[in-house]
Every structure is written in C-alpha cells, then in structure tokens.
Amino acid sequence: MTTRRAHLEITGMSCSTCSGTVEDVVSDLEGVVSASANYATDEGTVEYDPETVSLAEIYDAIEESGYEAASATETIAVMGMSCSTCSETVSEAAETLPGVIRADVNFASDEARVRYNPNDVSLGEIYAAIEDAGYDPVREEIGETQGSSQRERAVEKELRRQRRLVIAGGLLTLPFVPIMLAMLGLVPMPHELLGVEEVWINGLEFVLATILMATLGKEFLVGAWRAFSNNRRANMDTLVAVGTSAGYVYSTAVVGGALTGNLYFEAVAFILWFITLGNWLEVRSKARAGSALRELLEMEADEATVIREGEEVQIPLDDVQVGDVLKVRPGEKIPTDGVVVDGQSAVDESMLTGESMPVEKDEGDEVVGSTVNQNGVLRVETTKVGSETAIQQIVDRVKEAQSRQPEIQRLVDTVSAYFVPAVIINAIFWAVVWLAFPELLYDVSAALGSWIPVLEPVGGGPVAGGVPVLEFSVIVLASALLIACPCALGLATPAATMVGSTLSATNGVLFKGGDVLEQVRGIDTIVFDKTGTLTHGEMVLTDVELVGDAVPDGGESWSADGDSETAPDGGTLVEREEDLESFVLGAAAAAESGSEHPIAKAIVEGASDRGVEVGEVSEFENVPGHGIRAETVRGSVLVGRRKLLADEGIDPDPAEETLERLEREGKTAMPVAVDGELVGVLAVADEVRESARETVAALRERGTEVVMLTGDNERTARAVAKDVGIDTENVRAGVLPEDKADHVDALQDGDDGTGARVMMVGDGVNDAPALTTAQVGVAIGSGTDVAIESADVTLMRDDPADVLKAVRISEATISKVRQNLFWAFIYNTTLVPIASLGLLNPALAGLAMATSSVSVMANSLTFATYDPHEDYRLFVMRPIDWIRERI
C-alpha cells in the first residue's frame, strides 16, 4: 500500500477536545492510516491511502465536524483541449498530485478550477502537471486583476492561430474544388479541362494534400498522440487523425502504384479544412459565451475622485483604500463598493440585477461598484476594494458555477469515455465486414439508399462499375470515424450551463454551480422566511395599548427629570411628569435599546418619533425567541411573548383580548411588564411586499407548494399568509431560530417517507442552518454574509420575485442542455449507421462533424438573449403560444 501524508492548517480548534474530535472523525475514514491534530499550533497531519480515500473526503470530514482545513482555489485557463476526454485528462493530471483536493475542468470555457492545499503543492507544480499531460495552462501574472487578462490574451492568440490555419488551409484546399465538382458530374475532370496528363494532376494533389497533412493535419495527429501517450485514451483528434490518415495513405499508395483505385486527396483536404473551420468557429463561440463576464469586469471605473484634506484628488482605482471618501457626480460610475455618507440620488443597478428601474440612494444606503449614479452628487465611503468587491465576487461565483456541472454531465462523461473507442471499433468492424461480404452488404446499402433520395453507395459501391472492394472499405472506415462527433456531446452541457450561469449573474441571480441549476428545476416546495423576505423587514411601531391605570408598586416612580422624593408613608412617589402611555413605551424602548432586532429598533424609533425619552438601561438580557429582560430607570422590564411573562410569574391573560385583536390585524403584539406587573401591549407591523403576492400566485400557478416559516404567533402569521396568498395549513408559526432547520427536514422527510424537494428562502443569520438543510438554499441580497455563504443561490436584490427568476433560469438552462444532448445523440445515432453502410462520402462526413459541434455552441448562444421575467419556451412553440393568447 502506497500512502501519502497531508499537512493541514486547521482553524476553529480551541482546546484538546477539539483536536481530539478532528482526529476521531478523520481516523474513522476507511483508508486513513493515522491522523493527528494540535490545537495549540492549529495544525494537523494525516497519513492516508489515496487509492481508498481522497483528500477531498478528508477535508469534507473535517468541515462536517465543525472545523475548517485551509485551502486555496485557483481558476486556470487551459488551452489545447478538443473534447470532454481532454478535460478529464487535465482533471486527472491535477488530482494525481499530492495536495490537490479537487479539479473541475470545463471544456466549453477552457478553464480548470483547482482547489488545493498550499502546504503540500504549489500552483507551479499544478501548471507543470497540466503541461506534462500535453496541454497549455495560462500562467496569470501576479497582481493582474482587471482589464485584458492572460486568459483573454491566450484566447485571442488561439483565435488568431486558428484563423491563420483556416485561411491558409482554405487556399490549399481551393484547387480541390474543381475535382470535387467533377466527381459530382458538374464539370469535366481538371486534366481534361486543362489538356494535361492525369499524372500531373495526381502529383499536384499529392503535394497539396501532403502540405495540408503537415499543417492542418498536424494539429490532430499531435492531439491524438498526446491523448494516447499520456493515458492510453482516444479522443476526437484520434478520429480525425485516423480517418484522414487512412484516406491519405491509401491515395498515396495509389499514386505510387502499390494499389489500384481512385484518389481521395480531395476528401482529405476538405475534411481537414472543414474541421479546422469548425474549431475556429467553436473557439469564437466560446469566447463570445464568456464575453458577458469580461464585459462585467470592464464596467469598472478606471479612476476615482477621492476627498483628502478637503481637496478632490483624481487617483487610479487600484489606489483606492477602504475608508476613503469618494465623490461621485451625476453620470459617473461608482468606483467601488461603499456606503453613502452624504447626498441623495438614483442609481442604475441594471448591470447588477438586470432591472432597469433606478434605485433611490440616501445617506446610510449601500452602493455597489460599477453601478451608475444618475442625478445627484454622492459622497461614498469605501467599504470594499479589489477582489472583495461585489462585481469581483460575482465573477468568481460564476466561474465556480461553470466549473461545477449538473448530474446529467456525469452520465454524458461516462458515455463519452466509451464513445470514441466504440466508434473506432465500429469503423474497423464495418470496414472488415465490407471487405469480406461486399455483395451482401451492397444489396442492403443500395436498398436503404433507394428509400432515402439523397443517399446512395459512395462511388457506386464495391461492385462492377463501382470502386474496388479495398477502396470501399477504406471509404467506410474513414466515413464512420469522421462522422462521429464526441465534441457535440462534450459541449452540450457545459456550453449551456456556461451561458446560463452568466445570464443569471447579469440578472441578479448567482448559482453556486451547474449542479444547483439542475436541483432548482426539480423543486416542488418553496419555504419562505417571513420577515425581510415576504415582508420588507422594516418594522414600524403601530400601537401602544394600556393594561391597568397605575404605575407598578415598586416603591418608586420615575419622572422625566429622573428625580424622586420620599413620601410620608416611607415610599418614594412624585407627581408623574409623563402619562402612562409614555411610561409604558419608554420602559419598553429602554429595554429594547440594547437589541439589534428589527422589532427592537421599531420600538426605539417609535418612542423617539413620539418624543418619549428612553432613559438608561443598566442590565440587558436577550431571551432567544422569547423577548427581552432588562433593568431600566423605570424598573425591571419584560417585553416579548406571553411565555416570557408567564415564566416570570406574570399573568398575561388581562391583555389577551388586546393581543388577539392586534394579531388578527397581522401585527406582532407583545405584552410589556414593569416590576412584575403587566402594564401594556405594544404592536409593530411589517409591510408585506407587493411582489410577494405576485410571486406566491405565480409559484402556485406553476404547481409549486408554498410554505411560510416565522417566529410570530399563529394569528399574526395566518394574517400575513392570507395577505400574500399562502394556504393557512402551510403556515409554520412560533418557530424558534434553532428549529427552522427541523421544519425543513420534516418537509423533506415527509409522513410516508416520500418527502418534498424543498427550497428555503431566507435573509438572516437565523436562517443559515435551514438554508444549509434544504435541498436548495436561497439567500436574498439584503441577507447577511453568513446567510449568503450558507446558500446555494444568492439573489442580489432583496425581492422575492427573483426566486421566480432563479426557477425560470434553471428550467431554461436544463432545457437547453437537453436540447443540445438530444441533437448530439440524434446526430450520432443517425449518421454513424449511415456512414457504416457506405452511404456517406468522407468529405461530407468531415463537414457534418464540424457542423455538429458548432451547432451545439450556436444553440447555446441563442439562450443568452433569454429574458427570465417570462417562462422559457422553445422557439418552435412560440407561434403556438402566440395563437393561443389571441384565441
């Protein structure tokens, strides 16, 4: 057994128990020989058998136990890949290195996303491994973060190279056009037309074909040898190399007099040129598919106006630092992410969210770099620069999404792994069978050709008046090899997901991966958190109701100036300088002033708006999910749920009628007690988003079950649910933060074991466990970093309507994947048998191969114009929809 040793930096350990936990979970993995962790140095060492357990599994085990092993992730542009077999080769080359955790390679975008342990492997070693596999990794220059990157320059260089090959190859192929036309009976043969000996024309054909094999053909010969020499595999290059070589060698043997028959130099020439042309168009399509991301980065401003010591200074964007105050004039791009500290304006965020309506920005509002200030001067304090900005994070998220492919791609990869060898075996088999039984197969081929008007045995078939049997066998071999197109299969999924993930990003929806795109499509139940998701999340104090008519008997009464006097009975009473309503509100506001909860802020702001002095708070305790307990200048205050008061021995029943009335109105009502006495009820309300009603209605129309989770009581929750259109039986009220994940689990498990496929939509720290538990977690843009990190999908706007966008883009992308796969499979399953039966000229087979892969890319690119505000419909179905709408 050969073992490897991994040296890990582990964060999150605080004591020997933590290190023991890490050691236990890693040691329990089959294949791990030994594991040690040191919490004092935050380091660990694992010895393992790579044949039994992967480094990725070790990392997953550490993360599942609540800790984190340090790693780095790099996106590497890889040139020279021609099909999915190449991407698998690159992936395997990287993953065989000790220290590489995972390598996801996308053939459509020519990129590899590699996660690795910097302690055990360097980026240079990864580059070297890819080069040793026969491909060309693009080494990024240090510090290059914007503009024309190394990858873009490499793509442009490849485009220029392919263009030169197409032009040069076209000029060399042009002399073969008369020969091809003569073979079709459209013009006389060239030697007859020119009045020269046929041998001279044959010699010219040989010279031109030889040059083409040495230039265009070299690309495929080298690619085929690279695939075979590195991992004994065959790829698309192998098919082209073998097919053209067969035609070239046979024709050369005829010219040399070793064999008798016709020449196929023109077929070799057209095959090489057609496929080279296809490759060039394919590279152009790939570059166009990724151009939206590059255009996004190019939207960044080049310079910024910074205010320093009262002066305006123009500096490059790279020199802007966190904390700088920037001046942004109307019509200018906001240079980087920040917070408005002065000014008011409307900002065009369409490049970020896909929505054309400008967003009003005022003091305290966040702004995003590259968005456009429209009509007012803003002063913006910088909060993020460089790679930390939203636009850079979006690009990074999209690249990650493109590297993670849907589950359907695994099936395609499995098929592709066997496809090329099967094509080669099929071609050899039929060439041999034609050689052995020409008459029998000719009858079958001729009969089939008679049913399909454009098809007939090439050259008349291997019979009298046709072509020699050996020559026909070579024709079948070449055609059967060249007609198969693994490229089309390999491009079908990554091309669609590449366009889909970029489209989603430009519409304000970020998917973590192509696998998430696929999962969203299968969702049948969507769970919405209420506050901040279905509602605006901005609570407003609406009611202050009194219970009782006196200040609780605590021996002292608070006055507005804070003074107190001793009464004759020994107590401390003064004439109250505020009414009872102000007393109740002031007591609650003082208690809530120590909390950041939206309800607490609403109460404090409500007191301020009413001119009530809050006063000081000496002790404060947040009782999660229940309320607040605090010591204030007005006494000991409790604000929260009924249970909070009941646990303290205070009867909430006198306020029950008031609480129920307010809750029926959709408000969140809370009893208030001071010094052990119930004194009043406060109510806050959160306005339901108009888009929430429309979103719920649209989802239900699609047959999706909609559920609402909230910490509010049953009455308030039902009132909000009724307002947005959610069935009352789908309301989960009174849910504590730590219990949200349990409710999602229960929905996914189901009563009969056939649970729902759940998407959870939330916006806060308390939603993070539920977002992680759900099949798909969605964090809306106003959510915290924790929620966004826990989510599979991030919505850049705080609008539930974008949930529909996510669903539509997912459905559209997977639909496009299936279209691509359908045509790729139909193409191969239809034309491979036709070629095997000798009904297809090798030159036409080469043209069909080139057209197949280009058509897949073209079909994917048409998807880039899709508008996710509407459901995706197949192009052929749109006329039917148009007619249906008007009937």
C-alpha positions, 0 to 999 in steps of 0.5 A, a space after each residue: 500500500 502506497 500512502 501519502 501524508 497531508 499537512 493541514 492548517 486547521 482553524 476553529 480548534 480551541 482546546 484538546 477536545 477539539 483536536 481530539 474530535 478532528 482526529 476521531 472523525 478523520 481516523 474513522 475514514 476507511 483508508 486513513 492510516 493515522 491522523 493527528 491534530 494540535 490545537 495549540 499550533 492549529 495544525 494537523 497531519 494525516 497519513 492516508 491511502 489515496 487509492 481508498 480515500 481522497 483528500 477531498 473526503 478528508 477535508 469534507 470530514 473535517 468541515 462536517 465536524 465543525 472545523 475548517 482545513 485551509 485551502 486555496 482555489 485557483 481558476 486556470 485557463 487551459 488551452 489545447 483541449 478538443 473534447 470532454 476526454 481532454 478535460 478529464 485528462 487535465 482533471 486527472 493530471 491535477 488530482 494525481 498530485 499530492 495536495 490537490 483536493 479537487 479539479 473541475 475542468 470545463 471544456 466549453 470555457 477552457 478553464 480548470 478550477 483547482 482547489 488545493 492545499 498550499 502546504 503540500 503543492 504549489 500552483 507551479 507544480 499544478 501548471 507543470 502537471 497540466 503541461 506534462 499531460 500535453 496541454 497549455 495552462 495560462 500562467 496569470 501574472 501576479 497582481 493582474 486583476 482587471 482589464 485584458 487578462 492572460 486568459 483573454 490574451 491566450 484566447 485571442 492568440 488561439 483565435 488568431 492561430 486558428 484563423 491563420 490555419 483556416 485561411 491558409 488551409 482554405 487556399 490549399 484546399 481551393 484547387 480541390 474544388 474543381 475535382 470535387 465538382 467533377 466527381 459530382 458530374 458538374 464539370 469535366 475532370 481538371 486534366 481534361 479541362 486543362 489538356 494535361 496528363 492525369 499524372 500531373 494532376 495526381 502529383 499536384 494533389 499529392 503535394 497539396 494534400 501532403 502540405 495540408 497533412 503537415 499543417 492542418 493535419 498536424 494539429 490532430 495527429 499531435 492531439 491524438 498522440 498526446 491523448 494516447 501517450 499520456 493515458 492510453 485514451 482516444 479522443 476526437 483528434 484520434 478520429 480525425 487523425 485516423 480517418 484522414 490518415 487512412 484516406 491519405 495513405 491509401 491515395 498515396 499508395 495509389 499514386 505510387 502504384 502499390 494499389 489500384 483505385 481512385 484518389 481521395 486527396 480531395 476528401 482529405 483536404 476538405 475534411 481537414 479544412 472543414 474541421 479546422 473551420 469548425 474549431 475556429 468557429 467553436 473557439 469564437 463561440 466560446 469566447 463570445 459565451 464568456 464575453 458577458 463576464 469580461 464585459 462585467 469586469 470592464 464596467 469598472 471605473 478606471 479612476 476615482 475622485 477621492 476627498 483628502 484634506 478637503 481637496 478632490 484628488 483624481 487617483 487610479 482605482 487600484 489606489 483606492 483604500 477602504 475608508 476613503 471618501 469618494 465623490 461621485 457626480 451625476 453620470 459617473 460610475 461608482 468606483 467601488 463598493 461603499 456606503 453613502 455618507 452624504 447626498 441623495 440620488 438614483 442609481 442604475 443597478 441594471 448591470 447588477 440585477 438586470 432591472 432597469 428601474 433606478 434605485 433611490 440612494 440616501 445617506 446610510 444606503 449601500 452602493 455597489 461598484 460599477 453601478 451608475 449614479 444618475 442625478 445627484 452628487 454622492 459622497 461614498 465611503 469605501 467599504 470594499 476594494 479589489 477582489 472583495 468587491 461585489 462585481 469581483 465576487 460575482 465573477 468568481 461565483 460564476 466561474 465556480 458555477 461553470 466549473 461545477 456541472 449538473 448530474 446529467 454531465 456525469 452520465 454524458 462523461 461516462 458515455 463519452 469515455 466509451 464513445 470514441 473507442 466504440 466508434 473506432 471499433 465500429 469503423 474497423 468492424 464495418 470496414 472488415 465486414 465490407 471487405 469480406 461480404 461486399 455483395 451482401 452488404 451492397 444489396 442492403 446499402 443500395 436498398 436503404 439508399 433507394 428509400 432515402 433520395 439523397 443517399 446512395 453507395 459512395 462511388 457506386 459501391 464495391 461492385 462492377 462499375 463501382 470502386 474496388 472492394 479495398 477502396 470501399 472499405 477504406 471509404 467506410 472506415 474513414 466515413 464512420 470515424 469522421 462522422 462521429 462527433 464526441 465534441 457535440 456531446 462534450 459541449 452540450 452541457 457545459 456550453 449551456 450551463 456556461 451561458 446560463 450561469 452568466 445570464 443569471 449573474 447579469 440578472 441578479 441571480 448567482 448559482 453556486 454551480 451547474 449542479 444547483 441549476 439542475 436541483 432548482 428545476 426539480 423543486 416542488 416546495 418553496 419555504 419562505 422566511 417571513 420577515 425581510 423576505 415576504 415582508 420588507 423587514 422594516 418594522 414600524 411601531 403601530 400601537 401602544 395599548 394600556 393594561 391597568 391605570 397605575 404605575 407598578 408598586 415598586 416603591 418608586 416612580 420615575 419622572 422625566 427629570 429622573 428625580 424622586 422624593 420620599 413620601 410620608 408613608 416611607 415610599 418614594 412617589 412624585 407627581 408623574 411628569 409623563 402619562 402612562 402611555 409614555 411610561 409604558 413605551 419608554 420602559 419598553 424602548 429602554 429595554 429594547 435599546 440594547 437589541 439589534 432586532 428589527 422589532 427592537 429598533 421599531 420600538 426605539 424609533 417609535 418612542 423617539 418619533 413620539 418624543 418619549 425619552 428612553 432613559 438608561 438601561 443598566 442590565 440587558 438580557 436577550 431571551 432567544 425567541 422569547 423577548 427581552 429582560 432588562 433593568 431600566 430607570 423605570 424598573 425591571 422590564 419584560 417585553 416579548 411573548 406571553 411565555 416570557 411573562 408567564 415564566 416570570 410569574 406574570 399573568 398575561 391573560 388581562 391583555 389577551 383580548 388586546 393581543 388577539 385583536 392586534 394579531 388578527 390585524 397581522 401585527 406582532 403584539 407583545 405584552 410589556 411588564 414593569 416590576 412584575 406587573 403587566 402594564 401594556 401591549 405594544 404592536 409593530 407591523 411589517 409591510 408585506 411586499 407587493 411582489 410577494 403576492 405576485 410571486 406566491 400566485 405565480 409559484 402556485 400557478 406553476 404547481 409549486 407548494 408554498 410554505 411560510 416559516 416565522 417566529 410570530 404567533 399563529 394569528 399574526 402569521 395566518 394574517 400575513 399568509 392570507 395577505 400574500 396568498 399562502 394556504 393557512 395549513 402551510 403556515 409554520 408559526 412560533 418557530 424558534 431560530 434553532 428549529 427552522 432547520 427541523 421544519 425543513 427536514 420534516 418537509 423533506 422527510 415527509 409522513 410516508 417517507 416520500 418527502 418534498 424537494 424543498 427550497 428555503 428562502 431566507 435573509 438572516 443569520 437565523 436562517 443559515 442552518 435551514 438554508 444549509 438543510 434544504 435541498 436548495 438554499 436561497 439567500 436574498 441580497 439584503 441577507 447577511 454574509 453568513 446567510 449568503 455563504 450558507 446558500 446555494 443561490 444568492 439573489 442580489 436584490 432583496 425581492 422575492 420575485 427573483 426566486 421566480 427568476 432563479 426557477 425560470 433560469 434553471 428550467 431554461 438552462 436544463 432545457 437547453 442542455 437537453 436540447 443540445 444532448 438530444 441533437 448530439 445523440 440524434 446526430 450520432 445515432 443517425 449518421 454513424 449507421 449511415 456512414 457504416 453502410 457506405 452511404 456517406 462520402 468522407 468529405 461530407 462526413 468531415 463537414 457534418 462533424 464540424 457542423 455538429 459541434 458548432 451547432 451545439 455552441 450556436 444553440 447555446 448562444 441563442 439562450 443568452 438573449 433569454 429574458 427570465 421575467 417570462 417562462 422559457 419556451 422553445 422557439 418552435 412553440 412560440 407561434 403556438 403560444 402566440 395563437 393561443 393568447 389571441 384565441 
